[in-house]
Amino acid sequence: MKTLLMSDARDVLTPAALAMLQMIAAHGSFAAAARALNMVPSALTYRVRQIEQTLDVLLFDRRSRQARLTVAGETLLREGSSVLAELDAMVNRVKRVATGWEAEFTIAVDSIIDRATLMELCDAFFRLNPPTRLRLQAETLSGTLESLASGVADLALGVVMDDNTRTGLGRERLGRVDFVFAVAPHHPLARYPEPVPDHEIRQHRAVAIADSAPGGKSLTIGLLAGQDVFTVADMPSKLDAQLRGIGVGLLPAQLAQPYVESGRLVARQIERATQQLEVSYAWRRSRELQGKALQWWLARLGTEVTRAALLGERRKP
């Protein structure tokens, strides 16, 4: 069997050639397909043989009067149909991207963001039927900002930024997150006299979320020096661990409150001041005009209701 060069295959397996093979298979004969394509039958036969010789396979069984696909032919047309469909979709995306839509839009989502609200926004975005491919990237703590600053993401939700906003980034306040120290009702600290001192908390395992920043200084919230730590990937995992009594720690008040009300968590006063965190949403600025996907998301984030919901105002157990 001869060696098939990729360039040879690409030369013969053009979109027009795949469409021609589809026509032959649909009509069941070379003659009928030639008439439909307004071609001389001999020319059609020659082009098919050229493809077969290049691929070194038989695509049609010619032993009967009908043109029946071989197994190789069926595979080629099945895969070819997918290629043609993707090509058509690509052409449509290119045409629509030319109107100002981004080809792809990546959002870095911090673990503190309410996923149900985010999915509602994504659903509303897709209802526009945009050509933009949307990608959500889960991040935590300083990794959320790093994903944006490094150019991986176009928009970041739930970032913690100081007053010195990084060059090239736009920023708006998302809201304030209040934290509460919460434990499972069967955890020893649930019965300890308040306010619970640090030396007592230090004796119990803390549940912490891993900072997703690839390197450099990471951000931590509420951990004590020398305390045993169970590190999890995201906020839902941290909540689950604390509900099970695996460890203790600070949780966003909006997230913890329904569980406190239902008795599945116990909020405890501690000696340290209750922690608060100002979080923002940020985006990469460009000298060019903002794409329509970014414009849409920034418009939605401009409403107070949306910002509050993203910080869990509607969370329920």
C-alpha contacts under 8 A as a table, 3 or more apart, distances in Angstrom:
res1	aa1	res2	aa2	distance
1	M	56	D	7.09
2	K	56	D	7.15
4	L	8	D	6.97
4	L	9	A	7.31
4	L	54	T	7.00
4	L	55	L	6.59
4	L	56	D	7.93
5	L	8	D	5.22
5	L	9	A	6.61
6	M	9	A	5.21
6	M	10	R	6.26
7	S	10	R	5.11
7	S	11	D	6.11
8	D	11	D	5.09
8	D	12	V	6.59
8	D	54	T	6.73
9	A	12	V	5.45
9	A	13	L	5.76
9	A	54	T	6.64
9	A	55	L	6.77
10	R	13	L	5.20
10	R	14	T	6.53
11	D	14	T	6.57
12	V	17	A	6.94
12	V	50	Q	7.68
12	V	51	I	5.85
12	V	54	T	7.59
13	L	16	A	7.94
13	L	17	A	5.71
13	L	18	L	6.36
13	L	51	I	7.24
14	T	17	A	5.05
14	T	18	L	6.31
15	P	18	L	5.15
15	P	19	A	6.16
15	P	84	L	6.57
16	A	19	A	5.07
16	A	20	M	6.15
17	A	20	M	4.96
17	A	21	L	6.31
18	L	21	L	5.14
18	L	22	Q	6.23
18	L	77	L	7.16
18	L	80	G	6.28
18	L	81	S	7.90
19	A	22	Q	5.02
19	A	23	M	6.27
20	M	23	M	5.06
20	M	24	I	6.44
20	M	37	L	7.96
21	L	24	I	5.16
21	L	25	A	6.28
21	L	48	V	7.73
21	L	77	L	7.40
22	Q	25	A	5.16
22	Q	26	A	6.07
22	Q	77	L	6.74
23	M	26	A	5.06
23	M	27	H	6.17
23	M	33	A	5.77
24	I	27	H	5.30
24	I	28	G	5.81
24	I	29	S	5.89
24	I	30	F	5.83
24	I	32	A	7.64
24	I	33	A	5.03
24	I	67	A	7.24
25	A	28	G	5.17
25	A	29	S	7.31
25	A	67	A	6.94
25	A	68	R	7.02
25	A	69	L	6.83
27	H	30	F	7.81
27	H	32	A	6.02
27	H	33	A	5.82
28	G	32	A	7.50
28	G	33	A	7.78
28	G	66	Q	5.48
28	G	67	A	5.10
28	G	68	R	6.66
29	S	32	A	5.49
29	S	33	A	6.26
29	S	65	R	7.46
29	S	66	Q	5.08
29	S	67	A	4.73
30	F	33	A	5.15
30	F	34	A	5.97
30	F	41	P	6.58
30	F	44	L	7.22
30	F	45	T	7.06
30	F	67	A	6.65
31	A	34	A	5.09
31	A	35	R	6.36
31	A	41	P	5.67
32	A	35	R	5.21
32	A	36	A	6.33
33	A	36	A	5.04
33	A	37	L	6.09
34	A	37	L	5.05
34	A	38	N	5.80
34	A	39	M	4.83
34	A	40	V	6.13
34	A	41	P	5.29
34	A	44	L	6.34
35	R	38	N	4.90
35	R	39	M	6.16
35	R	40	V	7.67
35	R	41	P	7.83
36	A	39	M	7.78
39	M	43	A	6.78
39	M	44	L	6.64
40	V	43	A	5.29
40	V	44	L	6.50
41	P	44	L	5.10
41	P	45	T	6.15
42	S	45	T	5.04
42	S	46	Y	6.06
43	A	46	Y	5.05
43	A	47	R	6.32
44	L	47	R	5.26
44	L	48	V	6.38
45	T	48	V	5.21
45	T	49	R	6.21
46	Y	49	R	5.16
46	Y	50	Q	6.14
47	R	50	Q	5.00
47	R	51	I	6.40
48	V	51	I	5.18
48	V	52	E	6.24
49	R	52	E	4.94
49	R	53	Q	5.96
50	Q	53	Q	5.18
50	Q	54	T	6.17
51	I	54	T	5.16
51	I	55	L	6.17
52	E	55	L	5.18
52	E	56	D	5.50
52	E	57	V	5.26
52	E	58	L	5.66
52	E	59	L	6.53
53	Q	56	D	4.75
53	Q	57	V	6.82
57	V	72	A	7.13
58	L	61	D	7.31
58	L	70	T	6.85
58	L	72	A	7.04
58	L	73	G	7.14
59	L	69	L	5.81
59	L	70	T	5.36
59	L	71	V	7.68
59	L	72	A	5.90
59	L	73	G	4.08
59	L	74	E	7.72
60	F	67	A	5.83
60	F	68	R	5.30
60	F	69	L	4.44
60	F	70	T	5.31
60	F	73	G	6.44
61	D	64	S	7.36
61	D	67	A	6.09
61	D	68	R	5.16
61	D	69	L	6.06
61	D	70	T	5.95
62	R	65	R	6.96
62	R	66	Q	7.00
62	R	67	A	5.83
62	R	68	R	7.06
64	S	67	A	7.26
69	L	72	A	7.67
69	L	73	G	5.14
69	L	74	E	5.81
70	T	73	G	4.88
70	T	74	E	6.15
71	V	74	E	5.13
71	V	75	T	6.26
72	A	75	T	5.13
72	A	76	L	6.17
73	G	76	L	5.06
73	G	77	L	6.19
74	E	77	L	5.27
74	E	78	R	6.03
75	T	78	R	5.11
75	T	79	E	6.13
76	L	79	E	5.27
76	L	80	G	5.71
77	L	80	G	4.68
77	L	81	S	5.84
78	R	81	S	5.32
78	R	82	S	6.79
79	E	82	S	5.27
79	E	83	V	6.44
80	G	83	V	4.92
80	G	84	L	6.14
81	S	84	L	5.14
81	S	85	A	6.11
82	S	85	A	5.09
82	S	86	E	6.10
83	V	86	E	5.15
83	V	87	L	6.04
84	L	87	L	4.94
84	L	88	D	6.18
85	A	88	D	5.16
85	A	89	A	6.20
86	E	89	A	4.94
86	E	90	M	5.98
87	L	90	M	4.99
87	L	91	V	6.23
88	D	91	V	5.17
88	D	92	N	6.33
89	A	92	N	5.11
89	A	93	R	6.18
90	M	93	R	5.02
90	M	94	V	6.10
91	V	94	V	5.13
91	V	95	K	6.21
92	N	95	K	5.18
92	N	96	R	6.21
92	N	131	P	7.77
93	R	96	R	5.12
93	R	97	V	5.81
93	R	103	A	7.44
93	R	131	P	5.03
93	R	132	T	7.69
94	V	97	V	5.05
94	V	98	A	6.22
94	V	103	A	7.94
95	K	98	A	5.33
95	K	99	T	7.19
96	R	99	T	5.28
96	R	100	G	7.44
96	R	101	W	6.77
96	R	130	P	7.98
96	R	131	P	6.11
97	V	100	G	5.44
97	V	101	W	4.55
97	V	102	E	6.00
97	V	103	A	6.15
97	V	131	P	6.42
97	V	132	T	7.57
98	A	101	W	6.97
100	G	291	G	5.58
100	G	292	K	5.90
101	W	130	P	7.39
101	W	131	P	6.76
101	W	132	T	6.30
101	W	291	G	5.42
101	W	292	K	4.98
101	W	293	A	6.06
102	E	105	F	6.42
102	E	131	P	7.61
102	E	132	T	5.48
102	E	291	G	5.71
102	E	292	K	6.93
102	E	293	A	6.37
103	A	131	P	6.62
103	A	132	T	4.76
103	A	133	R	6.21
104	E	132	T	5.09
104	E	133	R	4.53
104	E	134	L	5.92
104	E	135	R	7.40
105	F	132	T	6.58
105	F	133	R	6.18
105	F	134	L	5.05
105	F	135	R	6.13
105	F	153	A	7.55
105	F	154	D	6.27
105	F	293	A	7.10
105	F	294	L	7.81
106	T	134	L	6.06
106	T	135	R	4.64
106	T	136	L	5.80
106	T	137	Q	7.03
106	T	152	V	7.40
106	T	153	A	4.82
106	T	154	D	5.36
106	T	155	L	6.63
107	I	134	L	7.87
107	I	135	R	6.27
107	I	136	L	4.98
107	I	137	Q	6.01
107	I	153	A	5.51
107	I	154	D	5.99
107	I	155	L	4.82
107	I	156	A	5.55
107	I	157	L	7.37
108	A	136	L	6.12
108	A	137	Q	4.75
108	A	138	A	6.00
108	A	139	E	6.18
108	A	144	T	5.86
108	A	147	S	6.63
108	A	148	L	7.04
108	A	153	A	5.79
108	A	154	D	7.75
108	A	155	L	6.22
108	A	156	A	4.54
108	A	157	L	6.26
109	V	113	I	6.72
109	V	136	L	6.77
109	V	137	Q	5.94
109	V	138	A	5.08
109	V	139	E	5.64
109	V	140	T	7.77
109	V	144	T	6.67
109	V	156	A	5.98
109	V	157	L	5.09
109	V	158	G	6.75
110	D	113	I	5.77
110	D	138	A	6.20
110	D	139	E	4.85
110	D	140	T	4.92
110	D	141	L	6.70
110	D	144	T	5.78
110	D	156	A	7.69
110	D	157	L	6.02
110	D	158	G	5.23
110	D	159	V	6.99
111	S	138	A	6.94
111	S	139	E	6.34
111	S	140	T	5.41
111	S	141	L	7.78
111	S	158	G	7.94
111	S	234	D	5.35
111	S	235	M	5.34
111	S	236	P	7.99
112	I	140	T	7.95
112	I	158	G	6.70
112	I	235	M	6.23
112	I	252	P	7.93
112	I	311	L	6.94
113	I	118	L	7.61
113	I	157	L	7.14
113	I	158	G	6.40
113	I	310	L	5.39
113	I	311	L	5.53
113	I	312	G	7.02
114	D	117	T	5.63
114	D	118	L	6.37
114	D	309	A	7.15
114	D	310	L	5.00
114	D	311	L	5.86
114	D	312	G	5.19
114	D	315	R	7.43
115	R	118	L	4.95
115	R	119	M	6.11
115	R	310	L	7.73
116	A	119	M	5.20
116	A	120	E	6.31
117	T	120	E	5.07
117	T	121	L	6.39
117	T	309	A	6.23
117	T	310	L	5.76
118	L	121	L	5.14
118	L	122	C	6.26
118	L	310	L	6.74
119	M	122	C	4.89
119	M	123	D	6.04
120	E	123	D	5.08
120	E	124	A	6.28
121	L	124	A	5.07
121	L	125	F	6.14
122	C	125	F	4.95
122	C	126	F	6.20
123	D	126	F	5.20
123	D	127	R	6.26
124	A	127	R	5.13
124	A	128	L	7.08
125	F	128	L	5.64
125	F	129	N	7.57
125	F	130	P	7.69
125	F	296	W	7.93
126	F	129	N	5.20
126	F	130	P	6.49
127	R	130	P	7.93
132	T	293	A	7.23
137	Q	153	A	7.95
138	A	144	T	7.99
139	E	143	G	5.62
139	E	144	T	4.95
139	E	147	S	7.88
139	E	211	D	7.77
139	E	212	S	5.60
139	E	213	A	7.99
140	T	143	G	5.40
140	T	144	T	5.63
140	T	209	I	7.36
140	T	210	A	6.88
140	T	211	D	5.18
140	T	212	S	5.13
140	T	213	A	7.61
140	T	234	D	7.10
141	L	144	T	5.92
141	L	145	L	7.82
141	L	159	V	7.01
141	L	160	V	7.18
141	L	211	D	5.37
141	L	212	S	6.87
141	L	213	A	7.73
141	L	218	S	7.76
141	L	219	L	6.05
141	L	220	T	7.78
142	S	145	L	5.52
142	S	146	E	6.30
142	S	159	V	7.16
142	S	160	V	6.97
142	S	211	D	6.40
142	S	212	S	7.01
142	S	213	A	5.83
142	S	218	S	6.26
142	S	219	L	5.93
143	G	146	E	4.89
143	G	147	S	5.99
143	G	211	D	6.10
143	G	212	S	4.49
143	G	213	A	3.67
143	G	214	P	7.17
144	T	147	S	5.38
144	T	148	L	6.79
144	T	156	A	6.40
144	T	157	L	7.57
144	T	158	G	7.37
144	T	159	V	5.87
144	T	212	S	7.39
144	T	213	A	7.43
145	L	148	L	5.21
145	L	149	A	6.10
145	L	156	A	6.75
145	L	159	V	5.60
145	L	160	V	7.33
145	L	161	M	7.85
146	E	149	A	4.96
146	E	150	S	5.83
146	E	213	A	6.41
147	S	150	S	5.43
147	S	151	G	6.55
147	S	152	V	5.32
147	S	153	A	5.66
147	S	156	A	7.90
147	S	213	A	7.85
148	L	151	G	5.34
148	L	152	V	5.85
148	L	153	A	4.64
148	L	154	D	6.19
148	L	155	L	6.55
148	L	156	A	6.22
148	L	282	A	7.88
148	L	283	W	7.00
148	L	284	R	6.94
149	A	152	V	7.61
149	A	153	A	7.86
149	A	166	R	7.82
149	A	169	L	7.48
149	A	284	R	7.54
150	S	153	A	7.72
151	G	154	D	6.96
151	G	284	R	7.76
153	A	156	A	6.91
154	D	283	W	5.69
154	D	284	R	5.65
154	D	294	L	7.84
155	L	281	Y	7.35
155	L	282	A	5.82
155	L	283	W	4.33
155	L	284	R	6.70
155	L	294	L	7.66
156	A	159	V	6.61
156	A	281	Y	5.52
156	A	282	A	5.24
156	A	283	W	6.19
157	L	280	S	6.73
157	L	281	Y	4.58
157	L	282	A	6.79
158	G	174	L	7.15
158	G	279	V	5.31
158	G	280	S	5.39
158	G	281	Y	5.69
159	V	279	V	5.39
159	V	280	S	5.18
159	V	281	Y	6.01
159	V	282	A	7.25
160	V	277	L	7.82
160	V	278	E	6.68
160	V	279	V	5.01
160	V	280	S	6.35
161	M	164	N	7.65
161	M	165	T	6.82
161	M	279	V	7.29
161	M	280	S	7.27
162	D	165	T	6.55
165	T	169	L	6.92
165	T	170	G	7.77
165	T	171	R	7.44
166	R	169	L	5.79
168	G	284	R	6.02
168	G	285	R	5.30
168	G	286	S	7.31
169	L	282	A	6.53
169	L	283	W	5.55
169	L	284	R	4.66
169	L	285	R	5.39
170	G	282	A	5.38
170	G	283	W	5.20
170	G	284	R	6.19
170	G	285	R	6.05
171	R	280	S	6.64
171	R	281	Y	5.88
171	R	282	A	4.29
171	R	283	W	6.60
172	E	280	S	5.58
172	E	281	Y	5.63
172	E	282	A	6.39
173	R	278	E	7.65
173	R	279	V	6.37
173	R	280	S	4.29
173	R	281	Y	6.37
174	L	278	E	7.79
174	L	279	V	5.62
174	L	280	S	4.34
174	L	281	Y	5.84
174	L	307	R	5.61
174	L	308	A	7.67
175	G	278	E	6.04
175	G	279	V	5.71
175	G	280	S	6.69
175	G	307	R	7.00
175	G	308	A	7.09
175	G	311	L	7.48
176	R	276	Q	6.83
176	R	277	L	5.67
176	R	278	E	4.56
176	R	279	V	6.19
177	V	252	P	6.28
177	V	253	A	7.40
177	V	276	Q	5.66
177	V	277	L	5.09
177	V	278	E	6.30
177	V	279	V	7.31
177	V	311	L	7.41
178	D	252	P	5.75
178	D	253	A	5.51
178	D	254	Q	7.77
178	D	274	T	7.68
178	D	275	Q	6.34
178	D	276	Q	4.62
178	D	277	L	6.55
179	F	250	L	5.76
179	F	251	L	5.26
179	F	252	P	4.38
179	F	253	A	4.97
179	F	274	T	6.59
179	F	275	Q	5.54
179	F	276	Q	6.08
180	V	250	L	5.29
180	V	251	L	5.44
180	V	252	P	6.28
180	V	253	A	5.42
180	V	256	A	7.50
180	V	267	A	6.50
180	V	268	R	7.59
180	V	274	T	6.88
180	V	275	Q	7.65
181	F	248	V	7.55
181	F	249	G	5.53
181	F	250	L	4.38
181	F	251	L	6.36
181	F	267	A	5.72
181	F	268	R	5.66
181	F	269	Q	6.94
181	F	270	I	7.35
182	A	242	Q	7.61
182	A	248	V	6.44
182	A	249	G	6.11
182	A	250	L	6.25
182	A	251	L	6.77
182	A	256	A	7.58
182	A	265	L	6.16
182	A	266	V	5.43
182	A	267	A	4.45
182	A	268	R	6.03
183	V	187	H	6.33
183	V	189	L	7.00
183	V	190	A	6.23
183	V	242	Q	6.01
183	V	243	L	7.11
183	V	245	G	6.67
183	V	247	G	7.44
183	V	248	V	5.33
183	V	249	G	7.22
183	V	265	L	5.57
183	V	266	V	5.33
183	V	267	A	6.64
183	V	268	R	7.65
184	A	187	H	5.27
184	A	190	A	6.89
184	A	242	Q	6.09
184	A	243	L	5.24
184	A	244	R	6.50
184	A	245	G	4.99
184	A	248	V	7.95
184	A	264	R	6.38
184	A	265	L	4.76
184	A	266	V	6.00
185	P	190	A	5.61
185	P	245	G	7.94
185	P	263	G	7.34
185	P	264	R	6.57
185	P	265	L	5.83
185	P	266	V	5.75
186	H	190	A	6.80
186	H	245	G	6.96
187	H	190	A	5.50
187	H	191	R	7.88
187	H	245	G	5.71
188	P	191	R	6.00
188	P	192	Y	6.83
189	L	192	Y	4.94
189	L	196	V	7.84
189	L	201	I	7.72
190	A	266	V	6.29
190	A	268	R	7.20
192	Y	196	V	6.73
193	P	196	V	6.32
194	E	197	P	7.98
194	E	268	R	6.94
194	E	269	Q	5.81
194	E	270	I	6.68
195	P	268	R	7.30
195	P	269	Q	4.87
195	P	270	I	4.47
195	P	271	E	5.40
196	V	200	E	6.84
196	V	201	I	7.07
196	V	268	R	7.31
196	V	269	Q	6.30
196	V	270	I	4.48
196	V	271	E	5.94
197	P	200	E	5.55
197	P	201	I	6.50
197	P	270	I	6.05
197	P	271	E	5.25
197	P	272	R	7.89
198	D	201	I	4.97
198	D	202	R	5.92
198	D	224	L	7.65
198	D	270	I	7.61
198	D	271	E	6.84
198	D	272	R	7.68
199	H	202	R	5.20
199	H	203	Q	6.90
200	E	203	Q	5.52
200	E	204	H	7.45
201	I	204	H	5.56
202	R	205	R	7.46
202	R	224	L	6.35
202	R	225	A	7.78
202	R	226	G	7.06
202	R	227	Q	4.98
202	R	228	D	7.67
203	Q	227	Q	6.69
203	Q	228	D	7.79
204	H	227	Q	7.09
204	H	228	D	6.88
204	H	247	G	6.94
204	H	248	V	7.31
205	R	227	Q	6.53
205	R	228	D	4.77
205	R	229	V	5.45
205	R	230	F	6.79
205	R	246	I	7.41
205	R	247	G	4.85
205	R	248	V	6.37
206	A	223	L	7.20
206	A	227	Q	6.97
206	A	228	D	6.20
206	A	229	V	4.78
206	A	230	F	6.04
206	A	247	G	4.91
206	A	248	V	4.78
206	A	249	G	5.55
207	V	229	V	5.82
207	V	230	F	4.82
207	V	231	T	5.93
207	V	232	V	7.20
207	V	238	K	6.11
207	V	241	A	7.16
207	V	242	Q	7.19
207	V	246	I	7.78
207	V	247	G	5.32
207	V	248	V	5.76
207	V	249	G	5.86
208	A	220	T	7.98
208	A	221	I	7.98
208	A	223	L	7.83
208	A	229	V	6.63
208	A	230	F	6.15
208	A	231	T	4.85
208	A	232	V	6.17
208	A	238	K	6.73
208	A	249	G	7.43
209	I	231	T	5.51
209	I	232	V	4.97
209	I	233	A	5.62
209	I	234	D	5.67
209	I	235	M	6.85
209	I	238	K	6.79
210	A	231	T	5.87
210	A	232	V	6.02
210	A	233	A	5.71
210	A	234	D	7.42
211	D	218	S	6.03
211	D	219	L	6.47
211	D	220	T	7.62
213	A	216	G	7.45
213	A	218	S	6.71
215	G	218	S	7.57
220	T	223	L	6.79
221	I	250	L	7.80
222	G	249	G	7.09
222	G	250	L	6.52
222	G	275	Q	7.90
223	L	227	Q	7.21
223	L	249	G	7.92
224	L	227	Q	5.54
230	F	247	G	7.30
232	V	237	S	6.17
232	V	238	K	6.23
233	A	237	S	6.66
233	A	238	K	7.87
234	D	237	S	5.47
234	D	238	K	6.39
235	M	238	K	4.95
235	M	239	L	6.12
236	P	239	L	5.13
236	P	240	D	6.15
237	S	240	D	5.03
237	S	241	A	6.13
238	K	241	A	5.15
238	K	242	Q	6.29
239	L	242	Q	5.26
239	L	243	L	6.13
239	L	251	L	7.50
240	D	243	L	5.10
240	D	244	R	6.31
241	A	244	R	5.19
241	A	245	G	6.38
241	A	246	I	5.32
241	A	247	G	6.50
242	Q	245	G	4.93
242	Q	246	I	5.76
242	Q	247	G	5.40
242	Q	248	V	5.75
242	Q	249	G	7.61
243	L	246	I	7.72
243	L	264	R	6.56
243	L	265	L	6.39
244	R	247	G	7.99
245	G	248	V	7.21
251	L	255	L	6.94
251	L	256	A	6.18
252	P	255	L	5.29
252	P	256	A	6.18
253	A	256	A	5.07
253	A	257	Q	5.73
254	Q	257	Q	5.58
254	Q	258	P	7.77
254	Q	311	L	7.67
254	Q	312	G	5.79
254	Q	313	E	5.99
254	Q	315	R	7.06
255	L	258	P	7.01
255	L	259	Y	7.92
255	L	312	G	6.31
255	L	315	R	6.20
255	L	316	K	7.71
256	A	259	Y	5.46
256	A	260	V	6.16
256	A	265	L	7.47
257	Q	260	V	4.98
257	Q	261	E	6.12
258	P	261	E	5.07
258	P	262	S	6.20
258	P	315	R	7.84
258	P	316	K	6.05
258	P	317	P	6.24
259	Y	262	S	5.04
259	Y	263	G	6.09
259	Y	264	R	5.11
259	Y	265	L	5.43
259	Y	317	P	6.44
260	V	263	G	5.10
260	V	264	R	5.93
260	V	265	L	4.63
260	V	266	V	5.56
260	V	267	A	6.61
261	E	264	R	7.74
261	E	265	L	7.96
262	S	265	L	7.68
263	G	266	V	6.75
270	I	273	A	7.43
270	I	274	T	7.81
285	R	290	Q	7.79
286	S	289	L	6.97
286	S	290	Q	7.01
290	Q	294	L	6.45
290	Q	295	Q	6.45
291	G	294	L	5.52
291	G	295	Q	6.28
292	K	295	Q	4.87
292	K	296	W	6.06
293	A	296	W	5.16
293	A	297	W	6.38
294	L	297	W	5.20
294	L	298	L	6.06
295	Q	298	L	5.24
295	Q	299	A	6.10
296	W	299	A	5.18
296	W	300	R	6.37
297	W	300	R	5.15
297	W	301	L	6.13
298	L	301	L	4.99
298	L	302	G	6.08
299	A	302	G	5.10
299	A	303	T	7.40
300	R	303	T	5.96
300	R	306	T	6.80
301	L	304	E	7.57
301	L	306	T	6.02
301	L	307	R	6.01
302	G	306	T	7.72
302	G	307	R	7.62
303	T	306	T	5.51
303	T	307	R	6.50
304	E	307	R	5.15
304	E	308	A	6.12
305	V	308	A	5.25
305	V	309	A	6.15
306	T	309	A	5.13
306	T	310	L	6.17
307	R	310	L	5.21
307	R	311	L	6.62
308	A	311	L	5.27
308	A	312	G	6.74
308	A	313	E	5.79
309	A	312	G	5.12
309	A	313	E	4.93
309	A	314	R	6.01
310	L	313	E	7.39
312	G	315	R	5.04
